[in-house]
Amino acid sequence: MAAADALQTGQRPQARADVLRRAGHGGQRCCQLCKRRERMLICVDLDGTLLDTVPANAASYRAALEEQGFTVTDEYYAQYCNGGYYKQFLRPLMGGDPAPEAVERVHDRKKELYSSCLPMVRPNTSLLAILQAMKAAGHDLACVTTGSRKNATEVLEYFHCADWFGVFITGEDVVRSKPDPEGYLKAMAHFGVTPAETMIFEDSGPGLEAARASGATVYKVEAF
């Protein structure tokens, strides 16, 4: 059974090594690192790392912004907003100096619209296979995202993997969002592990900066 098929049906792949081989060299390096540790924490970013949510996020933000007389293109969102914190990237899209409550209205409306855009999301099947294999081997998983808990939960449930994660850190759970490492450090504290016992998968500039600042082993996701 192919790794992607196993993920879609919820069945466990027959061989952990085979799943990692299908995932490529990154999966093999993860396997080697985990073999040296009895138990490790694998942290993963959501948007752009585990799932390509750019089209869904751009579409839902665009619809919310257009209700207020503004807009955003897919290209602009991908380049300047993806992986960032909404309170920072919405301001220039709303004239540069919007009232805080106006920003919150757009963000709240975006969260309401997001579920209708879930069919636009594309999974990183190789990384999902790695996570599934690591969980089956007894390692801990954490999802650390700057996104909202509502939308992040919706999209993980859509792909039937929300229950894989022992802890779920969102932008609502931290004082300082990425590039600050607070979210990753909270995940480590939850499981009682050190940076040496942690690996992180990230894609965006702020996310990679946060991951590296945490002291963990970092894997950059560039394309899938």
mmCIF file of the C-alpha atoms, coordinates in Angstrom:
data_MODEL
# 
_entry.id   MODEL 
# 
loop_
_atom_site.group_PDB 
_atom_site.id 
_atom_site.type_symbol 
_atom_site.label_atom_id 
_atom_site.label_alt_id 
_atom_site.label_comp_id 
_atom_site.label_asym_id 
_atom_site.label_entity_id 
_atom_site.label_seq_id 
_atom_site.pdbx_PDB_ins_code 
_atom_site.Cartn_x 
_atom_site.Cartn_y 
_atom_site.Cartn_z 
_atom_site.occupancy 
_atom_site.B_iso_or_equiv 
_atom_site.pdbx_formal_charge 
_atom_site.auth_seq_id 
_atom_site.auth_comp_id 
_atom_site.auth_asym_id 
_atom_site.auth_atom_id 
_atom_site.pdbx_PDB_model_num 
ATOM 1   C CA . MET A 1 1   ? 0.000   0.000  0.000  1.00 0.00 ? 1   MET A CA 1 
ATOM 2   C CA . ALA A 1 2   ? 1.356   3.447  -0.924 1.00 0.00 ? 2   ALA A CA 1 
ATOM 3   C CA . ALA A 1 3   ? 1.988   5.923  1.874  1.00 0.00 ? 3   ALA A CA 1 
ATOM 4   C CA . ALA A 1 4   ? -0.550  8.365  0.432  1.00 0.00 ? 4   ALA A CA 1 
ATOM 5   C CA . ASP A 1 5   ? -3.165  5.597  0.212  1.00 0.00 ? 5   ASP A CA 1 
ATOM 6   C CA . ALA A 1 6   ? -2.494  4.640  3.822  1.00 0.00 ? 6   ALA A CA 1 
ATOM 7   C CA . LEU A 1 7   ? -2.998  8.236  4.907  1.00 0.00 ? 7   LEU A CA 1 
ATOM 8   C CA . GLN A 1 8   ? -6.270  8.575  3.028  1.00 0.00 ? 8   GLN A CA 1 
ATOM 9   C CA . THR A 1 9   ? -7.729  5.353  4.414  1.00 0.00 ? 9   THR A CA 1 
ATOM 10  C CA . GLY A 1 10  ? -6.397  5.809  7.933  1.00 0.00 ? 10  GLY A CA 1 
ATOM 11  C CA . GLN A 1 11  ? -4.490  2.504  7.775  1.00 0.00 ? 11  GLN A CA 1 
ATOM 12  C CA . ARG A 1 12  ? -0.905  2.193  8.975  1.00 0.00 ? 12  ARG A CA 1 
ATOM 13  C CA . PRO A 1 13  ? 1.748   1.641  6.257  1.00 0.00 ? 13  PRO A CA 1 
ATOM 14  C CA . GLN A 1 14  ? 3.172   -1.871 6.422  1.00 0.00 ? 14  GLN A CA 1 
ATOM 15  C CA . ALA A 1 15  ? 6.780   -0.786 6.857  1.00 0.00 ? 15  ALA A CA 1 
ATOM 16  C CA . ARG A 1 16  ? 8.003   2.380  8.558  1.00 0.00 ? 16  ARG A CA 1 
ATOM 17  C CA . ALA A 1 17  ? 11.236  2.340  6.553  1.00 0.00 ? 17  ALA A CA 1 
ATOM 18  C CA . ASP A 1 18  ? 9.262   2.095  3.313  1.00 0.00 ? 18  ASP A CA 1 
ATOM 19  C CA . VAL A 1 19  ? 7.202   5.159  4.229  1.00 0.00 ? 19  VAL A CA 1 
ATOM 20  C CA . LEU A 1 20  ? 10.344  7.151  4.994  1.00 0.00 ? 20  LEU A CA 1 
ATOM 21  C CA . ARG A 1 21  ? 11.974  5.996  1.771  1.00 0.00 ? 21  ARG A CA 1 
ATOM 22  C CA . ARG A 1 22  ? 8.956   7.249  -0.166 1.00 0.00 ? 22  ARG A CA 1 
ATOM 23  C CA . ALA A 1 23  ? 9.286   10.570 1.667  1.00 0.00 ? 23  ALA A CA 1 
ATOM 24  C CA . GLY A 1 24  ? 12.841  11.037 0.361  1.00 0.00 ? 24  GLY A CA 1 
ATOM 25  C CA . HIS A 1 25  ? 16.192  11.910 1.951  1.00 0.00 ? 25  HIS A CA 1 
ATOM 26  C CA . GLY A 1 26  ? 14.602  14.175 4.574  1.00 0.00 ? 26  GLY A CA 1 
ATOM 27  C CA . GLY A 1 27  ? 12.642  11.213 5.864  1.00 0.00 ? 27  GLY A CA 1 
ATOM 28  C CA . GLN A 1 28  ? 15.783  9.076  6.014  1.00 0.00 ? 28  GLN A CA 1 
ATOM 29  C CA . ARG A 1 29  ? 17.618  11.740 8.041  1.00 0.00 ? 29  ARG A CA 1 
ATOM 30  C CA . CYS A 1 30  ? 14.670  11.944 10.446 1.00 0.00 ? 30  CYS A CA 1 
ATOM 31  C CA . CYS A 1 31  ? 14.721  8.186  10.817 1.00 0.00 ? 31  CYS A CA 1 
ATOM 32  C CA . GLN A 1 32  ? 18.444  8.172  11.618 1.00 0.00 ? 32  GLN A CA 1 
ATOM 33  C CA . LEU A 1 33  ? 18.080  10.961 14.188 1.00 0.00 ? 33  LEU A CA 1 
ATOM 34  C CA . CYS A 1 34  ? 15.110  9.304  15.877 1.00 0.00 ? 34  CYS A CA 1 
ATOM 35  C CA . LYS A 1 35  ? 16.950  5.972  16.067 1.00 0.00 ? 35  LYS A CA 1 
ATOM 36  C CA . ARG A 1 36  ? 19.558  7.675  18.250 1.00 0.00 ? 36  ARG A CA 1 
ATOM 37  C CA . ARG A 1 37  ? 16.877  8.820  20.709 1.00 0.00 ? 37  ARG A CA 1 
ATOM 38  C CA . GLU A 1 38  ? 14.477  6.643  22.663 1.00 0.00 ? 38  GLU A CA 1 
ATOM 39  C CA . ARG A 1 39  ? 11.772  9.256  22.256 1.00 0.00 ? 39  ARG A CA 1 
ATOM 40  C CA . MET A 1 40  ? 11.751  12.544 20.366 1.00 0.00 ? 40  MET A CA 1 
ATOM 41  C CA . LEU A 1 41  ? 9.390   15.439 19.799 1.00 0.00 ? 41  LEU A CA 1 
ATOM 42  C CA . ILE A 1 42  ? 8.594   16.269 16.190 1.00 0.00 ? 42  ILE A CA 1 
ATOM 43  C CA . CYS A 1 43  ? 7.119   19.758 15.774 1.00 0.00 ? 43  CYS A CA 1 
ATOM 44  C CA . VAL A 1 44  ? 5.533   20.846 12.535 1.00 0.00 ? 44  VAL A CA 1 
ATOM 45  C CA . ASP A 1 45  ? 4.281   24.165 11.242 1.00 0.00 ? 45  ASP A CA 1 
ATOM 46  C CA . LEU A 1 46  ? 0.914   24.037 9.518  1.00 0.00 ? 46  LEU A CA 1 
ATOM 47  C CA . ASP A 1 47  ? 0.533   26.595 6.712  1.00 0.00 ? 47  ASP A CA 1 
ATOM 48  C CA . GLY A 1 48  ? 3.004   25.974 3.897  1.00 0.00 ? 48  GLY A CA 1 
ATOM 49  C CA . THR A 1 49  ? 4.709   23.097 5.703  1.00 0.00 ? 49  THR A CA 1 
ATOM 50  C CA . LEU A 1 50  ? 2.233   20.334 6.471  1.00 0.00 ? 50  LEU A CA 1 
ATOM 51  C CA . LEU A 1 51  ? -0.445  21.728 4.162  1.00 0.00 ? 51  LEU A CA 1 
ATOM 52  C CA . ASP A 1 52  ? -0.494  24.178 1.264  1.00 0.00 ? 52  ASP A CA 1 
ATOM 53  C CA . THR A 1 53  ? -3.183  26.473 2.635  1.00 0.00 ? 53  THR A CA 1 
ATOM 54  C CA . VAL A 1 54  ? -2.182  29.589 0.682  1.00 0.00 ? 54  VAL A CA 1 
ATOM 55  C CA . PRO A 1 55  ? -5.110  29.450 -1.796 1.00 0.00 ? 55  PRO A CA 1 
ATOM 56  C CA . ALA A 1 56  ? -7.639  28.847 1.000  1.00 0.00 ? 56  ALA A CA 1 
ATOM 57  C CA . ASN A 1 57  ? -6.224  31.534 3.279  1.00 0.00 ? 57  ASN A CA 1 
ATOM 58  C CA . ALA A 1 58  ? -5.913  34.034 0.436  1.00 0.00 ? 58  ALA A CA 1 
ATOM 59  C CA . ALA A 1 59  ? -9.470  33.384 -0.749 1.00 0.00 ? 59  ALA A CA 1 
ATOM 60  C CA . SER A 1 60  ? -11.013 33.681 2.716  1.00 0.00 ? 60  SER A CA 1 
ATOM 61  C CA . TYR A 1 61  ? -9.012  36.810 3.586  1.00 0.00 ? 61  TYR A CA 1 
ATOM 62  C CA . ARG A 1 62  ? -9.871  38.318 0.202  1.00 0.00 ? 62  ARG A CA 1 
ATOM 63  C CA . ALA A 1 63  ? -13.594 37.753 0.747  1.00 0.00 ? 63  ALA A CA 1 
ATOM 64  C CA . ALA A 1 64  ? -13.396 39.234 4.249  1.00 0.00 ? 64  ALA A CA 1 
ATOM 65  C CA . LEU A 1 65  ? -11.378 42.238 3.050  1.00 0.00 ? 65  LEU A CA 1 
ATOM 66  C CA . GLU A 1 66  ? -13.667 42.919 0.098  1.00 0.00 ? 66  GLU A CA 1 
ATOM 67  C CA . GLU A 1 67  ? -16.611 43.229 2.468  1.00 0.00 ? 67  GLU A CA 1 
ATOM 68  C CA . GLN A 1 68  ? -14.705 46.189 3.951  1.00 0.00 ? 68  GLN A CA 1 
ATOM 69  C CA . GLY A 1 69  ? -13.649 47.699 0.614  1.00 0.00 ? 69  GLY A CA 1 
ATOM 70  C CA . PHE A 1 70  ? -10.153 46.175 0.404  1.00 0.00 ? 70  PHE A CA 1 
ATOM 71  C CA . THR A 1 71  ? -8.661  43.120 -1.295 1.00 0.00 ? 71  THR A CA 1 
ATOM 72  C CA . VAL A 1 72  ? -5.578  40.883 -1.597 1.00 0.00 ? 72  VAL A CA 1 
ATOM 73  C CA . THR A 1 73  ? -4.259  38.766 -4.469 1.00 0.00 ? 73  THR A CA 1 
ATOM 74  C CA . ASP A 1 74  ? -3.016  35.194 -4.151 1.00 0.00 ? 74  ASP A CA 1 
ATOM 75  C CA . GLU A 1 75  ? 0.465   36.347 -5.174 1.00 0.00 ? 75  GLU A CA 1 
ATOM 76  C CA . TYR A 1 76  ? 0.634   39.108 -2.564 1.00 0.00 ? 76  TYR A CA 1 
ATOM 77  C CA . TYR A 1 77  ? -0.658  36.811 0.157  1.00 0.00 ? 77  TYR A CA 1 
ATOM 78  C CA . ALA A 1 78  ? 1.875   34.101 -0.703 1.00 0.00 ? 78  ALA A CA 1 
ATOM 79  C CA . GLN A 1 79  ? 4.804   36.530 -0.706 1.00 0.00 ? 79  GLN A CA 1 
ATOM 80  C CA . TYR A 1 80  ? 4.002   38.874 2.167  1.00 0.00 ? 80  TYR A CA 1 
ATOM 81  C CA . CYS A 1 81  ? 1.392   37.242 4.408  1.00 0.00 ? 81  CYS A CA 1 
ATOM 82  C CA . ASN A 1 82  ? 1.900   33.475 4.471  1.00 0.00 ? 82  ASN A CA 1 
ATOM 83  C CA . GLY A 1 83  ? 3.432   32.399 7.767  1.00 0.00 ? 83  GLY A CA 1 
ATOM 84  C CA . GLY A 1 84  ? 2.983   35.857 9.276  1.00 0.00 ? 84  GLY A CA 1 
ATOM 85  C CA . TYR A 1 85  ? 0.769   37.249 12.026 1.00 0.00 ? 85  TYR A CA 1 
ATOM 86  C CA . TYR A 1 86  ? -2.533  38.744 10.886 1.00 0.00 ? 86  TYR A CA 1 
ATOM 87  C CA . LYS A 1 87  ? -2.229  41.868 13.056 1.00 0.00 ? 87  LYS A CA 1 
ATOM 88  C CA . GLN A 1 88  ? 0.927   42.718 11.142 1.00 0.00 ? 88  GLN A CA 1 
ATOM 89  C CA . PHE A 1 89  ? 0.081   41.792 7.552  1.00 0.00 ? 89  PHE A CA 1 
ATOM 90  C CA . LEU A 1 90  ? -3.515  43.079 7.519  1.00 0.00 ? 90  LEU A CA 1 
ATOM 91  C CA . ARG A 1 91  ? -2.537  46.658 8.349  1.00 0.00 ? 91  ARG A CA 1 
ATOM 92  C CA . PRO A 1 92  ? -0.969  47.560 4.962  1.00 0.00 ? 92  PRO A CA 1 
ATOM 93  C CA . LEU A 1 93  ? -3.857  45.808 3.209  1.00 0.00 ? 93  LEU A CA 1 
ATOM 94  C CA . MET A 1 94  ? -6.328  48.044 5.063  1.00 0.00 ? 94  MET A CA 1 
ATOM 95  C CA . GLY A 1 95  ? -4.821  51.420 4.267  1.00 0.00 ? 95  GLY A CA 1 
ATOM 96  C CA . GLY A 1 96  ? -1.830  51.309 6.600  1.00 0.00 ? 96  GLY A CA 1 
ATOM 97  C CA . ASP A 1 97  ? -3.394  52.531 9.847  1.00 0.00 ? 97  ASP A CA 1 
ATOM 98  C CA . PRO A 1 98  ? -6.708  50.754 10.444 1.00 0.00 ? 98  PRO A CA 1 
ATOM 99  C CA . ALA A 1 99  ? -8.401  50.750 13.834 1.00 0.00 ? 99  ALA A CA 1 
ATOM 100 C CA . PRO A 1 100 ? -7.566  47.602 15.839 1.00 0.00 ? 100 PRO A CA 1 
ATOM 101 C CA . GLU A 1 101 ? -11.232 46.640 15.951 1.00 0.00 ? 101 GLU A CA 1 
ATOM 102 C CA . ALA A 1 102 ? -11.422 46.847 12.138 1.00 0.00 ? 102 ALA A CA 1 
ATOM 103 C CA . VAL A 1 103 ? -8.513  44.401 11.865 1.00 0.00 ? 103 VAL A CA 1 
ATOM 104 C CA . GLU A 1 104 ? -10.251 42.043 14.282 1.00 0.00 ? 104 GLU A CA 1 
ATOM 105 C CA . ARG A 1 105 ? -13.487 42.224 12.287 1.00 0.00 ? 105 ARG A CA 1 
ATOM 106 C CA . VAL A 1 106 ? -11.691 41.157 9.115  1.00 0.00 ? 106 VAL A CA 1 
ATOM 107 C CA . HIS A 1 107 ? -9.858  38.376 10.934 1.00 0.00 ? 107 HIS A CA 1 
ATOM 108 C CA . ASP A 1 108 ? -13.040 37.094 12.594 1.00 0.00 ? 108 ASP A CA 1 
ATOM 109 C CA . ARG A 1 109 ? -14.878 37.142 9.276  1.00 0.00 ? 109 ARG A CA 1 
ATOM 110 C CA . LYS A 1 110 ? -12.000 35.293 7.604  1.00 0.00 ? 110 LYS A CA 1 
ATOM 111 C CA . LYS A 1 111 ? -12.274 32.542 10.220 1.00 0.00 ? 111 LYS A CA 1 
ATOM 112 C CA . GLU A 1 112 ? -15.983 32.205 9.442  1.00 0.00 ? 112 GLU A CA 1 
ATOM 113 C CA . LEU A 1 113 ? -15.336 31.911 5.694  1.00 0.00 ? 113 LEU A CA 1 
ATOM 114 C CA . TYR A 1 114 ? -12.363 29.545 5.864  1.00 0.00 ? 114 TYR A CA 1 
ATOM 115 C CA . SER A 1 115 ? -14.257 26.252 6.087  1.00 0.00 ? 115 SER A CA 1 
ATOM 116 C CA . SER A 1 116 ? -15.835 26.843 2.666  1.00 0.00 ? 116 SER A CA 1 
ATOM 117 C CA . CYS A 1 117 ? -12.323 27.071 1.159  1.00 0.00 ? 117 CYS A CA 1 
ATOM 118 C CA . LEU A 1 118 ? -10.952 23.791 2.555  1.00 0.00 ? 118 LEU A CA 1 
ATOM 119 C CA . PRO A 1 119 ? -11.216 21.933 -0.795 1.00 0.00 ? 119 PRO A CA 1 
ATOM 120 C CA . MET A 1 120 ? -8.483  24.306 -2.043 1.00 0.00 ? 120 MET A CA 1 
ATOM 121 C CA . VAL A 1 121 ? -5.957  22.958 0.494  1.00 0.00 ? 121 VAL A CA 1 
ATOM 122 C CA . ARG A 1 122 ? -3.286  20.524 -0.727 1.00 0.00 ? 122 ARG A CA 1 
ATOM 123 C CA . PRO A 1 123 ? -1.530  18.142 1.719  1.00 0.00 ? 123 PRO A CA 1 
ATOM 124 C CA . ASN A 1 124 ? 2.197   17.494 1.942  1.00 0.00 ? 124 ASN A CA 1 
ATOM 125 C CA . THR A 1 125 ? 1.813   13.725 1.663  1.00 0.00 ? 125 THR A CA 1 
ATOM 126 C CA . SER A 1 126 ? 5.520   13.022 2.202  1.00 0.00 ? 126 SER A CA 1 
ATOM 127 C CA . LEU A 1 127 ? 5.609   14.932 5.477  1.00 0.00 ? 127 LEU A CA 1 
ATOM 128 C CA . LEU A 1 128 ? 2.321   13.377 6.570  1.00 0.00 ? 128 LEU A CA 1 
ATOM 129 C CA . ALA A 1 129 ? 3.897   9.973  5.942  1.00 0.00 ? 129 ALA A CA 1 
ATOM 130 C CA . ILE A 1 130 ? 6.940   10.899 8.035  1.00 0.00 ? 130 ILE A CA 1 
ATOM 131 C CA . LEU A 1 131 ? 4.736   12.070 10.913 1.00 0.00 ? 131 LEU A CA 1 
ATOM 132 C CA . GLN A 1 132 ? 2.578   8.970  10.743 1.00 0.00 ? 132 GLN A CA 1 
ATOM 133 C CA . ALA A 1 133 ? 5.648   6.747  10.870 1.00 0.00 ? 133 ALA A CA 1 
ATOM 134 C CA . MET A 1 134 ? 7.194   8.701  13.750 1.00 0.00 ? 134 MET A CA 1 
ATOM 135 C CA . LYS A 1 135 ? 3.973   8.520  15.743 1.00 0.00 ? 135 LYS A CA 1 
ATOM 136 C CA . ALA A 1 136 ? 3.710   4.783  15.103 1.00 0.00 ? 136 ALA A CA 1 
ATOM 137 C CA . ALA A 1 137 ? 7.282   4.430  16.414 1.00 0.00 ? 137 ALA A CA 1 
ATOM 138 C CA . GLY A 1 138 ? 6.304   6.105  19.696 1.00 0.00 ? 138 GLY A CA 1 
ATOM 139 C CA . HIS A 1 139 ? 7.585   9.638  19.143 1.00 0.00 ? 139 HIS A CA 1 
ATOM 140 C CA . ASP A 1 140 ? 5.556   12.709 20.157 1.00 0.00 ? 140 ASP A CA 1 
ATOM 141 C CA . LEU A 1 141 ? 4.053   15.161 17.667 1.00 0.00 ? 141 LEU A CA 1 
ATOM 142 C CA . ALA A 1 142 ? 3.202   18.844 18.089 1.00 0.00 ? 142 ALA A CA 1 
ATOM 143 C CA . CYS A 1 143 ? 1.678   21.360 15.690 1.00 0.00 ? 143 CYS A CA 1 
ATOM 144 C CA . VAL A 1 144 ? 2.845   24.966 16.136 1.00 0.00 ? 144 VAL A CA 1 
ATOM 145 C CA . THR A 1 145 ? 1.152   27.608 13.995 1.00 0.00 ? 145 THR A CA 1 
ATOM 146 C CA . THR A 1 146 ? 0.525   31.353 13.970 1.00 0.00 ? 146 THR A CA 1 
ATOM 147 C CA . GLY A 1 147 ? -2.987  30.641 12.693 1.00 0.00 ? 147 GLY A CA 1 
ATOM 148 C CA . SER A 1 148 ? -6.206  30.594 14.684 1.00 0.00 ? 148 SER A CA 1 
ATOM 149 C CA . ARG A 1 149 ? -7.216  27.506 16.642 1.00 0.00 ? 149 ARG A CA 1 
ATOM 150 C CA . LYS A 1 150 ? -10.582 27.423 14.869 1.00 0.00 ? 150 LYS A CA 1 
ATOM 151 C CA . ASN A 1 151 ? -9.220  27.318 11.323 1.00 0.00 ? 151 ASN A CA 1 
ATOM 152 C CA . ALA A 1 152 ? -6.229  25.120 12.151 1.00 0.00 ? 152 ALA A CA 1 
ATOM 153 C CA . THR A 1 153 ? -8.491  22.562 13.824 1.00 0.00 ? 153 THR A CA 1 
ATOM 154 C CA . GLU A 1 154 ? -10.890 22.640 10.874 1.00 0.00 ? 154 GLU A CA 1 
ATOM 155 C CA . VAL A 1 155 ? -8.200  21.936 8.303  1.00 0.00 ? 155 VAL A CA 1 
ATOM 156 C CA . LEU A 1 156 ? -6.495  19.191 10.343 1.00 0.00 ? 156 LEU A CA 1 
ATOM 157 C CA . GLU A 1 157 ? -9.845  17.491 10.896 1.00 0.00 ? 157 GLU A CA 1 
ATOM 158 C CA . TYR A 1 158 ? -10.553 17.812 7.169  1.00 0.00 ? 158 TYR A CA 1 
ATOM 159 C CA . PHE A 1 159 ? -7.430  15.700 6.526  1.00 0.00 ? 159 PHE A CA 1 
ATOM 160 C CA . HIS A 1 160 ? -8.176  13.334 9.444  1.00 0.00 ? 160 HIS A CA 1 
ATOM 161 C CA . CYS A 1 161 ? -4.943  14.017 11.329 1.00 0.00 ? 161 CYS A CA 1 
ATOM 162 C CA . ALA A 1 162 ? -5.970  16.360 14.160 1.00 0.00 ? 162 ALA A CA 1 
ATOM 163 C CA . ASP A 1 163 ? -5.695  13.565 16.734 1.00 0.00 ? 163 ASP A CA 1 
ATOM 164 C CA . TRP A 1 164 ? -2.088  12.807 15.789 1.00 0.00 ? 164 TRP A CA 1 
ATOM 165 C CA . PHE A 1 165 ? -0.809  15.754 17.820 1.00 0.00 ? 165 PHE A CA 1 
ATOM 166 C CA . GLY A 1 166 ? -0.252  15.606 21.561 1.00 0.00 ? 166 GLY A CA 1 
ATOM 167 C CA . VAL A 1 167 ? -0.261  19.390 21.774 1.00 0.00 ? 167 VAL A CA 1 
ATOM 168 C CA . PHE A 1 168 ? -1.454  22.107 19.455 1.00 0.00 ? 168 PHE A CA 1 
ATOM 169 C CA . ILE A 1 169 ? 0.037   25.609 19.862 1.00 0.00 ? 169 ILE A CA 1 
ATOM 170 C CA . THR A 1 170 ? -1.689  28.405 17.912 1.00 0.00 ? 170 THR A CA 1 
ATOM 171 C CA . GLY A 1 171 ? -1.254  32.149 17.643 1.00 0.00 ? 171 GLY A CA 1 
ATOM 172 C CA . GLU A 1 172 ? -3.816  32.481 20.424 1.00 0.00 ? 172 GLU A CA 1 
ATOM 173 C CA . ASP A 1 173 ? -1.620  30.522 22.855 1.00 0.00 ? 173 ASP A CA 1 
ATOM 174 C CA . VAL A 1 174 ? 1.480   32.728 22.777 1.00 0.00 ? 174 VAL A CA 1 
ATOM 175 C CA . VAL A 1 175 ? 2.366   36.277 23.740 1.00 0.00 ? 175 VAL A CA 1 
ATOM 176 C CA . ARG A 1 176 ? 5.057   36.556 21.051 1.00 0.00 ? 176 ARG A CA 1 
ATOM 177 C CA . SER A 1 177 ? 4.362   34.987 17.663 1.00 0.00 ? 177 SER A CA 1 
ATOM 178 C CA . LYS A 1 178 ? 6.965   33.744 15.179 1.00 0.00 ? 178 LYS A CA 1 
ATOM 179 C CA . PRO A 1 179 ? 9.806   34.680 14.614 1.00 0.00 ? 179 PRO A CA 1 
ATOM 180 C CA . ASP A 1 180 ? 9.922   34.404 18.406 1.00 0.00 ? 180 ASP A CA 1 
ATOM 181 C CA . PRO A 1 181 ? 10.468  30.744 19.443 1.00 0.00 ? 181 PRO A CA 1 
ATOM 182 C CA . GLU A 1 182 ? 7.858   30.901 22.235 1.00 0.00 ? 182 GLU A CA 1 
ATOM 183 C CA . GLY A 1 183 ? 5.476   28.477 20.528 1.00 0.00 ? 183 GLY A CA 1 
ATOM 184 C CA . TYR A 1 184 ? 8.152   25.839 19.979 1.00 0.00 ? 184 TYR A CA 1 
ATOM 185 C CA . LEU A 1 185 ? 9.515   26.248 23.489 1.00 0.00 ? 185 LEU A CA 1 
ATOM 186 C CA . LYS A 1 186 ? 5.995   25.770 24.866 1.00 0.00 ? 186 LYS A CA 1 
ATOM 187 C CA . ALA A 1 187 ? 5.671   22.534 22.917 1.00 0.00 ? 187 ALA A CA 1 
ATOM 188 C CA . MET A 1 188 ? 8.985   21.295 24.338 1.00 0.00 ? 188 MET A CA 1 
ATOM 189 C CA . ALA A 1 189 ? 7.924   22.252 27.861 1.00 0.00 ? 189 ALA A CA 1 
ATOM 190 C CA . HIS A 1 190 ? 4.633   20.397 27.423 1.00 0.00 ? 190 HIS A CA 1 
ATOM 191 C CA . PHE A 1 191 ? 6.475   17.139 26.712 1.00 0.00 ? 191 PHE A CA 1 
ATOM 192 C CA . GLY A 1 192 ? 9.400   17.838 29.041 1.00 0.00 ? 192 GLY A CA 1 
ATOM 193 C CA . VAL A 1 193 ? 12.038  17.552 26.319 1.00 0.00 ? 193 VAL A CA 1 
ATOM 194 C CA . THR A 1 194 ? 15.129  19.558 25.421 1.00 0.00 ? 194 THR A CA 1 
ATOM 195 C CA . PRO A 1 195 ? 15.981  21.153 22.057 1.00 0.00 ? 195 PRO A CA 1 
ATOM 196 C CA . ALA A 1 196 ? 18.407  18.256 21.485 1.00 0.00 ? 196 ALA A CA 1 
ATOM 197 C CA . GLU A 1 197 ? 15.406  15.910 21.648 1.00 0.00 ? 197 GLU A CA 1 
ATOM 198 C CA . THR A 1 198 ? 13.327  17.985 19.225 1.00 0.00 ? 198 THR A CA 1 
ATOM 199 C CA . MET A 1 199 ? 13.115  18.367 15.452 1.00 0.00 ? 199 MET A CA 1 
ATOM 200 C CA . ILE A 1 200 ? 11.086  21.036 13.678 1.00 0.00 ? 200 ILE A CA 1 
ATOM 201 C CA . PHE A 1 201 ? 9.690   21.242 10.137 1.00 0.00 ? 201 PHE A CA 1 
ATOM 202 C CA . GLU A 1 202 ? 9.145   24.808 8.863  1.00 0.00 ? 202 GLU A CA 1 
ATOM 203 C CA . ASP A 1 203 ? 8.913   26.740 5.605  1.00 0.00 ? 203 ASP A CA 1 
ATOM 204 C CA . SER A 1 204 ? 8.531   30.515 6.053  1.00 0.00 ? 204 SER A CA 1 
ATOM 205 C CA . GLY A 1 205 ? 11.166  33.065 7.042  1.00 0.00 ? 205 GLY A CA 1 
ATOM 206 C CA . PRO A 1 206 ? 9.581   33.910 10.424 1.00 0.00 ? 206 PRO A CA 1 
ATOM 207 C CA . GLY A 1 207 ? 8.936   30.234 11.121 1.00 0.00 ? 207 GLY A CA 1 
ATOM 208 C CA . LEU A 1 208 ? 12.478  29.155 10.312 1.00 0.00 ? 208 LEU A CA 1 
ATOM 209 C CA . GLU A 1 209 ? 13.866  31.957 12.465 1.00 0.00 ? 209 GLU A CA 1 
ATOM 210 C CA . ALA A 1 210 ? 11.690  30.816 15.368 1.00 0.00 ? 210 ALA A CA 1 
ATOM 211 C CA . ALA A 1 211 ? 12.654  27.176 14.873 1.00 0.00 ? 211 ALA A CA 1 
ATOM 212 C CA . ARG A 1 212 ? 16.385  27.909 14.788 1.00 0.00 ? 212 ARG A CA 1 
ATOM 213 C CA . ALA A 1 213 ? 16.152  30.191 17.819 1.00 0.00 ? 213 ALA A CA 1 
ATOM 214 C CA . SER A 1 214 ? 14.603  27.313 19.781 1.00 0.00 ? 214 SER A CA 1 
ATOM 215 C CA . GLY A 1 215 ? 17.820  25.300 19.461 1.00 0.00 ? 215 GLY A CA 1 
ATOM 216 C CA . ALA A 1 216 ? 16.134  22.269 17.891 1.00 0.00 ? 216 ALA A CA 1 
ATOM 217 C CA . THR A 1 217 ? 17.161  20.425 14.732 1.00 0.00 ? 217 THR A CA 1 
ATOM 218 C CA . VAL A 1 218 ? 15.407  22.202 11.853 1.00 0.00 ? 218 VAL A CA 1 
ATOM 219 C CA . TYR A 1 219 ? 14.223  20.876 8.492  1.00 0.00 ? 219 TYR A CA 1 
ATOM 220 C CA . LYS A 1 220 ? 13.186  23.392 5.829  1.00 0.00 ? 220 LYS A CA 1 
ATOM 221 C CA . VAL A 1 221 ? 10.246  22.479 3.604  1.00 0.00 ? 221 VAL A CA 1 
ATOM 222 C CA . GLU A 1 222 ? 10.737  24.188 0.249  1.00 0.00 ? 222 GLU A CA 1 
ATOM 223 C CA . ALA A 1 223 ? 8.209   22.591 -2.097 1.00 0.00 ? 223 ALA A CA 1 
ATOM 224 C CA . PHE A 1 224 ? 5.773   19.703 -2.266 1.00 0.00 ? 224 PHE A CA 1 
# 
